[in-house]
Amino acid sequence: MLEFVVLRALVGRIPLVARLVFIVFLLAATIGLIIHLIEPAVFPTWFDAVWWALVTVSTVGYGDFVPMTTIGRIIGILLIFSGVGFMTLFVTSLATKTISNVNAFREGALTYMGEDHVIMIGWNERSRHAIENLQKVKPKASVVLIDETLKEIPQGFKHIHFVRGNSSEDATLKQANVGLASSVLITAQNQGSEISSDAQSILSTLAVKSQHPEVYTIVEILTTEQIGNAKRAGADEIIESTTLTGSVLINSLLYHHMSDVLDDLLTFDEKNQLTFQALTKDQIGLPFARLLQGLYESGQLLIGVKRNEDVLLHPPQDMLMQENDLLIVINRPHLIQ
């Protein structure tokens, strides 16, 4: 009795479409064996009989094999009637499953099965802009968007998977397959106060890091007071968007049109002007001034160095380059070369 209950539970987990396919093939194999034994002259092999049974049960009816005896034709009649029912149920179930999967994908209910993807948490103009720019540089990059306010997947994007849910819950992150993600970008929520938005971002960071401690996590924070908490939560990089916006505003106030300069530097298009660049072996140990001249001749303006966690803009000209330094350069736009 226990074995029967276990077997029924296991069978119940098999998708209905798979069970219908199995039943159709089992029926064809059984009927094929019977008709082969009844009319061996018409159906010389068991495979010929199975072929006839499958053609009959699918109501195709090629007519290449036809039973000659009365009992053979009765079996054929029963097979036709049973085939109509099974095939109708099969096609209906397949169509229902397909529509269900399409709706689940659109509404963010499907689990993402890929890897090495980027997870964007929160749908807003910043995340939309980030997805657009990422796919300009990497057209085949896979993005998983997590948001609990959207009703369905945003339109106009390729290679994007939508997960609807709370990003601080483990089930939602597992649905986004965070364990195999390459990086995570957490944007601040637009609803509520700045403090509550930062609290949600920090909770999401903790949840992400608990499931995938090594994933590179970038977090947008709105208040300076919460930067320390974001670091303690495990954020690898923190973007204090309020301070950045305030800096742009005051610079534009003091120096008119300074925002145009900053916008041109930070706009991520085909020019890709502001970048990091690793040192070559020949550049290690050279002074900053020498690198500045050499890079300028090749169409790049060296403005600083990233050394470990420090960003050194316009450093002393005699500062020597170290092995793990990253050069901060402005590439010359192609349009003015």
C-alpha positions as a Python dict, from the first residue, in 0.01 Angstrom:
ca = {
    (1, 'M'): (0, 0, 0),
    (2, 'L'): (280, 238, 92),
    (3, 'E'): (461, 160, -234),
    (4, 'F'): (143, 241, -428),
    (5, 'V'): (106, 577, -254),
    (6, 'V'): (471, 664, -324),
    (7, 'L'): (436, 557, -689),
    (8, 'R'): (120, 766, -731),
    (9, 'A'): (297, 1067, -579),
    (10, 'L'): (592, 1028, -816),
    (11, 'V'): (365, 991, -1118),
    (12, 'G'): (170, 1295, -1007),
    (13, 'R'): (484, 1507, -1035),
    (14, 'I'): (529, 1416, -1403),
    (15, 'P'): (385, 1687, -1630),
    (16, 'L'): (51, 1602, -1790),
    (17, 'V'): (190, 1640, -2143),
    (18, 'A'): (467, 1388, -2071),
    (19, 'R'): (214, 1144, -1924),
    (20, 'L'): (-9, 1175, -2232),
    (21, 'V'): (285, 1111, -2465),
    (22, 'F'): (377, 802, -2263),
    (23, 'I'): (18, 673, -2272),
    (24, 'V'): (-7, 724, -2650),
    (25, 'F'): (317, 535, -2716),
    (26, 'L'): (222, 260, -2469),
    (27, 'L'): (-116, 224, -2638),
    (28, 'A'): (44, 213, -2983),
    (29, 'A'): (301, -46, -2870),
    (30, 'T'): (34, -268, -2711),
    (31, 'I'): (-213, -246, -3000),
    (32, 'G'): (75, -294, -3244),
    (33, 'L'): (175, -618, -3075),
    (34, 'I'): (-185, -746, -3078),
    (35, 'I'): (-249, -662, -3443),
    (36, 'H'): (87, -809, -3543),
    (37, 'L'): (-10, -1139, -3378),
    (38, 'I'): (-360, -1134, -3534),
    (39, 'E'): (-254, -1039, -3890),
    (40, 'P'): (113, -1126, -3941),
    (41, 'A'): (69, -1125, -4318),
    (42, 'V'): (-45, -760, -4326),
    (43, 'F'): (187, -651, -4044),
    (44, 'P'): (502, -862, -4094),
    (45, 'T'): (695, -687, -3812),
    (46, 'W'): (600, -542, -3477),
    (47, 'F'): (742, -203, -3584),
    (48, 'D'): (509, -198, -3888),
    (49, 'A'): (217, -258, -3653),
    (50, 'V'): (331, 15, -3413),
    (51, 'W'): (370, 253, -3707),
    (52, 'W'): (13, 178, -3817),
    (53, 'A'): (-114, 225, -3460),
    (54, 'L'): (59, 564, -3423),
    (55, 'V'): (-68, 682, -3761),
    (56, 'T'): (-419, 569, -3671),
    (57, 'V'): (-421, 713, -3319),
    (58, 'S'): (-307, 1050, -3457),
    (59, 'T'): (-591, 1034, -3717),
    (60, 'V'): (-340, 1086, -4000),
    (61, 'G'): (-429, 759, -4176),
    (62, 'Y'): (-174, 711, -4455),
    (63, 'G'): (-338, 385, -4564),
    (64, 'D'): (-9, 202, -4616),
    (65, 'F'): (-124, -69, -4370),
    (66, 'V'): (-491, -175, -4345),
    (67, 'P'): (-632, -455, -4125),
    (68, 'M'): (-807, -725, -4330),
    (69, 'T'): (-985, -927, -4061),
    (70, 'T'): (-1298, -825, -3874),
    (71, 'I'): (-1133, -826, -3534),
    (72, 'G'): (-843, -626, -3675),
    (73, 'R'): (-1080, -360, -3803),
    (74, 'I'): (-1267, -353, -3471),
    (75, 'I'): (-934, -287, -3300),
    (76, 'G'): (-871, -12, -3556),
    (77, 'I'): (-1211, 146, -3479),
    (78, 'L'): (-1142, 143, -3106),
    (79, 'L'): (-797, 289, -3172),
    (80, 'I'): (-944, 573, -3379),
    (81, 'F'): (-1195, 667, -3110),
    (82, 'S'): (-939, 650, -2832),
    (83, 'G'): (-690, 839, -3048),
    (84, 'V'): (-930, 1128, -3102),
    (85, 'G'): (-971, 1166, -2726),
    (86, 'F'): (-604, 1132, -2640),
    (87, 'M'): (-479, 1358, -2921),
    (88, 'T'): (-738, 1625, -2844),
    (89, 'L'): (-637, 1617, -2479),
    (90, 'F'): (-268, 1619, -2576),
    (91, 'V'): (-299, 1922, -2807),
    (92, 'T'): (-519, 2106, -2558),
    (93, 'S'): (-279, 2037, -2271),
    (94, 'L'): (21, 2143, -2479),
    (95, 'A'): (-147, 2467, -2582),
    (96, 'T'): (-257, 2535, -2223),
    (97, 'K'): (95, 2469, -2093),
    (98, 'T'): (246, 2698, -2357),
    (99, 'I'): (4, 2981, -2280),
    (100, 'S'): (59, 2930, -1908),
    (101, 'N'): (438, 2954, -1951),
    (102, 'V'): (407, 3266, -2165),
    (103, 'N'): (184, 3432, -1906),
    (104, 'A'): (414, 3324, -1623),
    (105, 'F'): (715, 3468, -1807),
    (106, 'R'): (537, 3796, -1875),
    (107, 'E'): (414, 3825, -1515),
    (108, 'G'): (749, 3736, -1356),
    (109, 'A'): (659, 3396, -1214),
    (110, 'L'): (918, 3180, -1396),
    (111, 'T'): (1255, 3086, -1249),
    (112, 'Y'): (1561, 3200, -1443),
    (113, 'M'): (1777, 2900, -1539),
    (114, 'G'): (2082, 3075, -1691),
    (115, 'E'): (2411, 3180, -1538),
    (116, 'D'): (2666, 3462, -1551),
    (117, 'H'): (2381, 3714, -1570),
    (118, 'V'): (2335, 4061, -1428),
    (119, 'I'): (2060, 4116, -1172),
    (120, 'M'): (1894, 4458, -1159),
    (121, 'I'): (1683, 4521, -848),
    (122, 'G'): (1415, 4790, -874),
    (123, 'W'): (1246, 4927, -1186),
    (124, 'N'): (1290, 5300, -1242),
    (125, 'E'): (1448, 5537, -1492),
    (126, 'R'): (1797, 5460, -1356),
    (127, 'S'): (1765, 5085, -1398),
    (128, 'R'): (1602, 5129, -1740),
    (129, 'H'): (1893, 5349, -1846),
    (130, 'A'): (2142, 5098, -1703),
    (131, 'I'): (1987, 4808, -1897),
    (132, 'E'): (1985, 5007, -2221),
    (133, 'N'): (2352, 5105, -2188),
    (134, 'L'): (2461, 4758, -2081),
    (135, 'Q'): (2298, 4603, -2385),
    (136, 'K'): (2460, 4862, -2610),
    (137, 'V'): (2802, 4742, -2499),
    (138, 'K'): (2707, 4375, -2457),
    (139, 'P'): (2409, 4304, -2684),
    (140, 'K'): (2384, 3943, -2566),
    (141, 'A'): (2414, 4019, -2196),
    (142, 'S'): (2139, 3851, -1994),
    (143, 'V'): (1962, 4069, -1739),
    (144, 'V'): (1726, 3956, -1466),
    (145, 'L'): (1504, 4236, -1336),
    (146, 'I'): (1356, 4201, -986),
    (147, 'D'): (1069, 4430, -890),
    (148, 'E'): (750, 4391, -688),
    (149, 'T'): (563, 4693, -825),
    (150, 'L'): (560, 4593, -1193),
    (151, 'K'): (267, 4387, -1316),
    (152, 'E'): (452, 4246, -1616),
    (153, 'I'): (789, 4253, -1793),
    (154, 'P'): (890, 4591, -1944),
    (155, 'Q'): (866, 4601, -2321),
    (156, 'G'): (1138, 4686, -2571),
    (157, 'F'): (1427, 4486, -2424),
    (158, 'K'): (1601, 4169, -2540),
    (159, 'H'): (1759, 3905, -2318),
    (160, 'I'): (1572, 4025, -2010),
    (161, 'H'): (1398, 3801, -1758),
    (162, 'F'): (1149, 3947, -1511),
    (163, 'V'): (1102, 3821, -1154),
    (164, 'R'): (816, 3977, -959),
    (165, 'G'): (876, 3980, -587),
    (166, 'N'): (1050, 4130, -286),
    (167, 'S'): (1426, 4140, -342),
    (168, 'S'): (1499, 4091, 28),
    (169, 'E'): (1328, 3749, 30),
    (170, 'D'): (1533, 3436, -36),
    (171, 'A'): (1264, 3280, -258),
    (172, 'T'): (1269, 3578, -495),
    (173, 'L'): (1650, 3576, -520),
    (174, 'K'): (1654, 3201, -582),
    (175, 'Q'): (1398, 3254, -860),
    (176, 'A'): (1646, 3503, -1011),
    (177, 'N'): (1922, 3239, -973),
    (178, 'V'): (2140, 3479, -775),
    (179, 'G'): (2382, 3197, -692),
    (180, 'L'): (2510, 3197, -1052),
    (181, 'A'): (2489, 3573, -1121),
    (182, 'S'): (2798, 3772, -1218),
    (183, 'S'): (2691, 4100, -1055),
    (184, 'V'): (2397, 4268, -884),
    (185, 'L'): (2284, 4631, -908),
    (186, 'I'): (2044, 4746, -635),
    (187, 'T'): (1869, 5075, -711),
    (188, 'A'): (1687, 5287, -454),
    (189, 'Q'): (1309, 5260, -437),
    (190, 'N'): (1101, 5556, -547),
    (191, 'Q'): (829, 5496, -287),
    (192, 'G'): (848, 5618, 72),
    (193, 'S'): (1116, 5820, 247),
    (194, 'E'): (1486, 5811, 172),
    (195, 'I'): (1554, 5632, 502),
    (196, 'S'): (1305, 5355, 426),
    (197, 'S'): (1440, 5325, 73),
    (198, 'D'): (1795, 5283, 203),
    (199, 'A'): (1675, 5029, 460),
    (200, 'Q'): (1520, 4819, 184),
    (201, 'S'): (1837, 4843, -25),
    (202, 'I'): (2048, 4728, 271),
    (203, 'L'): (1811, 4439, 341),
    (204, 'S'): (1838, 4335, -24),
    (205, 'T'): (2217, 4353, -1),
    (206, 'L'): (2218, 4128, 305),
    (207, 'A'): (1989, 3879, 131),
    (208, 'V'): (2205, 3876, -186),
    (209, 'K'): (2530, 3832, 4),
    (210, 'S'): (2386, 3554, 220),
    (211, 'Q'): (2313, 3349, -92),
    (212, 'H'): (2615, 3449, -302),
    (213, 'P'): (2890, 3615, -95),
    (214, 'E'): (3127, 3649, -392),
    (215, 'V'): (2891, 3828, -632),
    (216, 'Y'): (2992, 4189, -702),
    (217, 'T'): (2714, 4403, -557),
    (218, 'I'): (2657, 4770, -636),
    (219, 'V'): (2411, 4955, -413),
    (220, 'E'): (2250, 5295, -461),
    (221, 'I'): (2218, 5480, -129),
    (222, 'L'): (2029, 5807, -82),
    (223, 'T'): (2148, 5918, 264),
    (224, 'T'): (2506, 5957, 382),
    (225, 'E'): (2422, 5809, 723),
    (226, 'Q'): (2343, 5470, 571),
    (227, 'I'): (2668, 5426, 377),
    (228, 'G'): (2833, 5253, 674),
    (229, 'N'): (2542, 5011, 708),
    (230, 'A'): (2558, 4933, 337),
    (231, 'K'): (2929, 4851, 370),
    (232, 'R'): (2861, 4630, 670),
    (233, 'A'): (2589, 4454, 470),
    (234, 'G'): (2855, 4355, 217),
    (235, 'A'): (2816, 4609, -64),
    (236, 'D'): (3122, 4605, -290),
    (237, 'E'): (3047, 4946, -434),
    (238, 'I'): (2817, 5220, -308),
    (239, 'I'): (2673, 5496, -522),
    (240, 'E'): (2547, 5791, -316),
    (241, 'S'): (2318, 5929, -584),
    (242, 'T'): (2193, 6225, -380),
    (243, 'T'): (2547, 6354, -325),
    (244, 'L'): (2636, 6300, -690),
    (245, 'T'): (2330, 6491, -805),
    (246, 'G'): (2397, 6768, -555),
    (247, 'S'): (2757, 6800, -677),
    (248, 'V'): (2641, 6836, -1037),
    (249, 'L'): (2388, 7100, -935),
    (250, 'I'): (2633, 7314, -739),
    (251, 'N'): (2897, 7289, -1012),
    (252, 'S'): (2644, 7402, -1269),
    (253, 'L'): (2542, 7686, -1040),
    (254, 'L'): (2901, 7804, -994),
    (255, 'Y'): (3021, 7724, -1346),
    (256, 'H'): (2743, 7742, -1598),
    (257, 'H'): (2710, 7447, -1838),
    (258, 'M'): (2943, 7233, -1628),
    (259, 'S'): (2667, 6970, -1633),
    (260, 'D'): (2713, 6946, -2011),
    (261, 'V'): (3078, 6851, -1958),
    (262, 'L'): (2993, 6590, -1695),
    (263, 'D'): (2708, 6452, -1903),
    (264, 'D'): (2939, 6412, -2202),
    (265, 'L'): (3197, 6230, -1991),
    (266, 'L'): (2950, 5996, -1826),
    (267, 'T'): (2720, 5928, -2121),
    (268, 'F'): (2772, 5563, -2210),
    (269, 'D'): (2754, 5553, -2587),
    (270, 'E'): (2976, 5443, -2873),
    (271, 'K'): (3243, 5693, -2769),
    (272, 'N'): (3287, 5530, -2427),
    (273, 'Q'): (3510, 5815, -2317),
    (274, 'L'): (3582, 5771, -1945),
    (275, 'T'): (3731, 5429, -1866),
    (276, 'F'): (3971, 5233, -1647),
    (277, 'Q'): (4276, 5084, -1814),
    (278, 'A'): (4515, 4826, -1673),
    (279, 'L'): (4890, 4889, -1686),
    (280, 'T'): (5108, 4706, -1933),
    (281, 'K'): (5433, 4547, -1815),
    (282, 'D'): (5633, 4830, -1974),
    (283, 'Q'): (5433, 5096, -1785),
    (284, 'I'): (5495, 4953, -1436),
    (285, 'G'): (5747, 5169, -1248),
    (286, 'L'): (5718, 5467, -1482),
    (287, 'P'): (5634, 5814, -1343),
    (288, 'F'): (5287, 5957, -1398),
    (289, 'A'): (5416, 6242, -1619),
    (290, 'R'): (5577, 6002, -1865),
    (291, 'L'): (5261, 5799, -1898),
    (292, 'L'): (5062, 6118, -1943),
    (293, 'Q'): (5264, 6219, -2248),
    (294, 'G'): (5268, 5873, -2406),
    (295, 'L'): (4895, 5816, -2369),
    (296, 'Y'): (4809, 6160, -2501),
    (297, 'E'): (5000, 6087, -2821),
    (298, 'S'): (4786, 5773, -2867),
    (299, 'G'): (4460, 5965, -2823),
    (300, 'Q'): (4403, 5914, -2450),
    (301, 'L'): (4406, 6172, -2173),
    (302, 'L'): (4532, 6038, -1840),
    (303, 'I'): (4359, 6215, -1551),
    (304, 'G'): (4434, 5991, -1253),
    (305, 'V'): (4507, 5653, -1102),
    (306, 'K'): (4295, 5407, -904),
    (307, 'R'): (4519, 5243, -644),
    (308, 'N'): (4342, 4978, -438),
    (309, 'E'): (4036, 5160, -294),
    (310, 'D'): (4179, 5512, -348),
    (311, 'V'): (4113, 5731, -650),
    (312, 'L'): (4401, 5972, -713),
    (313, 'L'): (4303, 6247, -958),
    (314, 'H'): (4583, 6464, -1098),
    (315, 'P'): (4854, 6300, -881),
    (316, 'P'): (5215, 6427, -855),
    (317, 'Q'): (5403, 6396, -1182),
    (318, 'D'): (5679, 6185, -1024),
    (319, 'M'): (5443, 5928, -870),
    (320, 'L'): (5559, 5583, -983),
    (321, 'M'): (5310, 5333, -1121),
    (322, 'Q'): (5253, 5010, -927),
    (323, 'E'): (5156, 4670, -1066),
    (324, 'N'): (4787, 4669, -967),
    (325, 'D'): (4717, 5034, -1049),
    (326, 'L'): (4436, 5120, -1287),
    (327, 'L'): (4472, 5423, -1511),
    (328, 'I'): (4177, 5661, -1538),
    (329, 'V'): (4171, 5780, -1897),
    (330, 'I'): (3948, 5978, -2128),
    (331, 'N'): (3941, 5825, -2475),
    (332, 'R'): (3932, 6062, -2767),
    (333, 'P'): (3588, 6044, -2934),
    (334, 'H'): (3592, 5883, -3277),
    (335, 'L'): (3400, 6176, -3422),
    (336, 'I'): (3690, 6420, -3374),
    (337, 'Q'): (3983, 6195, -3456),
}
